Every structure is written in C-alpha cells, then in structure tokens.
C-alpha cells in the first residue's frame, strides 16, 4: 500500500513540476502592437509615396521627375526603417521567449539536482 501511495505522490510531484508558472508566461502584448504599428506605418508611407508620384507626374509631368526621385528615395528609406523596426520588435519577443525557456529549464535542472542530493 505504501508503494502505491509513494508512486502517486511522485506522479503528482512530476505533474506539478511540469507546470509552468503564470509569471513565466507573461505576454509581450505591447511589443506585438509596436511591431504591427511599425509595419502598418511602413505600408502607409509606401501608399503615400505612390500617391505623391502620381500627383507630381499629373501636375508637373516630367519636370517633377528629379524632385520625385529624391522624395521617393527618402520615403522608401523611412518605410524600410519602419518595417525593420517591426521586425526587431518581433525578434525581441522571440529572444524573450528563449530567455524564459532557459530560465524554466535551469530551474528544473536545479530542482532535479537538489532532489538527487537529498537521496
């Protein structure tokens, strides 16, 4: 009877150790919104660029071409930086998840080593 009780306690303990604490699952909601915001702004800048080019060509024709090339270059660089900022935010989320996984695994290894020392 004691072997069954001991086995049940060990199974319960293993199940409890496998659980992830709530503080280990903090969401990165803000970084996801920032990434989405940067990417939406990048798309809006490209849409504005297309509108500016069309308007410039319709109003001044070929005479506005040099000005439009300069403006297009500036806007494309800004849009690229915004898109890159969104990607960096997503990279920070992935790095945070990796850090949390490492912390959880290190805690489990530590608990396992302490358990072995007691035996």
C-alpha positions, 0 to 999 in steps of 0.5 A: 500500500505504501508503494502505491501511495509513494508512486502517486505522490511522485506522479503528482510531484512530476505533474506539478513540476511540469507546470509552468508558472503564470509569471513565466508566461507573461505576454509581450502584448505591447511589443506585438502592437509596436511591431504591427504599428511599425509595419502598418506605418511602413505600408502607409508611407509606401501608399503615400509615396505612390500617391505623391508620384502620381500627383507630381507626374499629373501636375508637373509631368516630367519636370517633377521627375528629379524632385520625385526621385529624391522624395521617393528615395527618402520615403522608401528609406523611412518605410524600410526603417519602419518595417525593420523596426517591426521586425526587431520588435518581433525578434525581441519577443522571440529572444524573450521567449528563449530567455524564459525557456532557459530560465524554466529549464535551469530551474528544473535542472536545479530542482532535479539536482537538489532532489538527487542530493537529498537521496 
